[in-house]
């Protein structure tokens, strides 16, 4: 019996995936969401696998972060410049 690294539920083996996904494949996503570095975890204490539901959610989160990267402003305004523009209105 193996447990999911993120939710703690028992991992059910599906027909599509014969083996559970290792959590190491999602190191950056888990570190962003949970602020946990799983590379430093002890394998005997923490589970090493992820269930299908958490894997799908992590994939969806990863795709959304790649698709919607933060937009950087073309011009950086200082607070004084903003006050001058607002006072002119």
Buried (B, 14 or more C-beta within 10 A) or exposed (E): EBBBBBEEEEBEEEEEEEEBBEBEEBEEBBEEBEEBEBEEBEEEEEBBBBBBBBBEBBBEBBEEEEEEEEEEEEEEEEEEEEEEEEEEE
